[in-house]
Amino acid sequence: MLTRLILLLSIACNCTLSYALPTDRQQPIKIESDRAEQDEKKGTTTYEGSVVIIQGTIKINADKVTVFSDTNQVDKIVCVGNPAHYQQRPNTEDGLVLASAKTIQYYLANDKIKLLKNASLEQNGSVITGEKIDYDLKAEVVKATANKERVHMLIPPSNQKDKN
């Protein structure tokens, strides 16, 4: 129990993940793939074959991406790859957030990302890995869980110089 508490405190202190740049949502979404299929009745569009999605600083690479929309608004994006990759720049001061997993579920309405199967999340040298990672952009909370393996976290040393 104490180990979990220390891990959660480390994550809270060292992973300063937050919203993407404000201009990202105002940028057009560019999608490239080998194939695309839109099903208007289901409200889905599926892209397959080396899929690349770019919107501002957000970039997604996957083998297959399914976009779910309701009334012309994108609700959810599911990315599958070996692994799928997601990156964004949360603000001008911090480095890129880099995420990867077999499946990435991005819920746009509530700004949450779920990384499933061999999940990894990195920012500014801090890395957390596990079987599943939930990343709440609004609340700035990262939760990692593992099944057979353990959750791993790497926290780089502080760059502050000693003041003697």
Phi and psi in degrees as a GROMACS rama.xvg file:
@    title "Ramachandran Plot"
@    xaxis  label "Phi"
@    yaxis  label "Psi"
@TYPE xy
-63.7574  -38.2363  LEU-2
-61.6739  -42.7928  THR-3
-63.0783  -41.1213  ARG-4
-63.529  -43.5882  LEU-5
-62.0833  -43.3952  ILE-6
-61.3669  -46.3361  LEU-7
-64.3099  -38.6572  LEU-8
-65.9751  -39.83  LEU-9
-61.6924  -44.2144  SER-10
-62.4043  -46.532  ILE-11
-62.0362  -37.42  ALA-12
-80.3749  -30.8741  CYS-13
-108.021  -16.9699  ASN-14
-103.362  92.5065  CYS-15
-89.7576  58.9884  THR-16
-80.637  137.72  LEU-17
-150.788  -171.855  SER-18
-53.234  153.89  TYR-19
-69.4988  170.965  ALA-20
-53.7551  139.877  LEU-21
-55.4166  -29.339  PRO-22
-77.4544  -14.3346  THR-23
-58.42  -46.9825  ASP-24
-67.1126  -19.3353  ARG-25
-89.5772  -6.85889  GLN-26
-86.6802  153.52  GLN-27
-68.9416  153.213  PRO-28
-94.525  123.197  ILE-29
-108.746  127.913  LYS-30
-127.358  131.865  ILE-31
-124.954  138.113  GLU-32
-161.187  170.486  SER-33
-78.9968  -34.2671  ASP-34
-141.711  153.866  ARG-35
-145.815  142.961  ALA-36
-141.06  126.658  GLU-37
-110.681  130.566  GLN-38
-117.978  98.3478  ASP-39
-64.8976  -34.3199  GLU-40
-64.4713  -41.7606  LYS-41
-82.2758  -18.8359  LYS-42
74.2289  33.9362  GLY-43
-124.774  149.949  THR-44
-131.105  128.646  THR-45
-115.675  130.366  THR-46
-115.023  136.472  TYR-47
-135.614  150.529  GLU-48
87.4754  96.7339  GLY-49
46.6544  57.6481  SER-50
-75.8151  133.681  VAL-51
-129.228  124.701  VAL-52
-121.429  130.177  ILE-53
-131.383  130.659  ILE-54
-142.815  103.341  GLN-55
62.3605  -123.748  GLY-56
-87.3794  -5.74209  THR-57
-81.284  131.161  ILE-58
-138.95  131.899  LYS-59
-124.092  132.891  ILE-60
-123.62  129.592  ASN-61
-157.831  167.51  ALA-62
-80.2827  -35.7487  ASP-63
-144.706  134.502  LYS-64
-130.471  129.343  VAL-65
-114.796  125.52  THR-66
-104.896  123.355  VAL-67
-103.774  126.43  PHE-68
-131.596  151.253  SER-69
-133.868  123.312  ASP-70
50.8337  53.3846  THR-71
62.9625  17.5535  ASN-72
-120.352  135.152  GLN-73
-75.3069  124.558  VAL-74
-96.9943  -43.2883  ASP-75
-148.151  145.726  LYS-76
-126.311  126.091  ILE-77
-113.829  122.471  VAL-78
-114.972  131.834  CYS-79
-124.582  134.369  VAL-80
-161.073  -173.979  GLY-81
-129.878  58.8887  ASN-82
-95.9559  174.156  PRO-83
-87.0463  151.812  ALA-84
-126.626  144.682  HIS-85
-135.465  137.83  TYR-86
-142.825  152.507  GLN-87
-159.326  157.249  GLN-88
-105.96  110.436  ARG-89
-67.2648  -34.0208  PRO-90
-160.33  173.788  ASN-91
-71.6589  -20.1082  THR-92
-84.5563  -31.4059  GLU-93
-98.7385  161.499  ASP-94
-76.2635  179.16  GLY-95
-65.0365  145.095  LEU-96
-90.1142  124.181  VAL-97
-116.805  124.762  LEU-98
-128.367  146.498  ALA-99
-149.558  150.445  SER-100
-173.1  166.142  ALA-101
-62.834  -39.1831  LYS-102
-131.956  130.927  THR-103
-119.332  122.446  ILE-104
-110.466  119.529  GLN-105
-113.115  112.655  TYR-106
-98.7282  103.002  TYR-107
-69.9009  -37.7805  LEU-108
-60.4567  -39.6334  ALA-109
-113.833  15.8204  ASN-110
50.6423  54.7136  ASP-111
-126.868  145.327  LYS-112
-126.984  132.925  ILE-113
-113.511  127.308  LYS-114
-108.25  121.298  LEU-115
-121.603  133.31  LEU-116
70.5079  111.486  LYS-117
53.6332  53.2926  ASN-118
-82.6638  145.227  ALA-119
-146.001  138.346  SER-120
-137.587  129.805  LEU-121
-136.622  140.006  GLU-122
-156.89  134.281  GLN-123
50.7804  37.7865  ASN-124
88.9005  -17.3835  GLY-125
-82.489  132.863  SER-126
-131.483  134.573  VAL-127
-127.778  135.399  ILE-128
-130.177  151.151  THR-129
-176.472  -178.27  GLY-130
-72.975  -33.8065  GLU-131
-143.448  135.498  LYS-132
-130.384  126.439  ILE-133
-103.545  129.018  ASP-134
-125.355  106.572  TYR-135
-97.6126  106.386  ASP-136
-66.8963  -39.2036  LEU-137
-65.4129  -50.3138  LYS-138
-81.3395  -9.97823  ALA-139
57.4118  47.4808  GLU-140
-122.051  134.471  VAL-141
-121.272  127.802  VAL-142
-124.569  128.723  LYS-143
-120.134  140.969  ALA-144
-134.415  159.861  THR-145
-139.322  152.35  ALA-146
-93.7661  -88.5987  ASN-147
-80.9172  -38.507  LYS-148
-81.9775  173.758  GLU-149
-103.27  160.203  ARG-150
-73.9845  137.285  VAL-151
-120.794  141.622  HIS-152
-137.156  136.323  MET-153
-118.101  123.279  LEU-154
-117.894  117.669  ILE-155
-69.7872  156.615  PRO-156
-65.0746  155.31  PRO-157
-67.3526  144.57  SER-158
-88.7198  7.10955  ASN-159
-74.4275  139.32  GLN-160
-84.2889  146.03  LYS-161
-63.3919  137.982  ASP-162
-108.444  93.7005  LYS-163
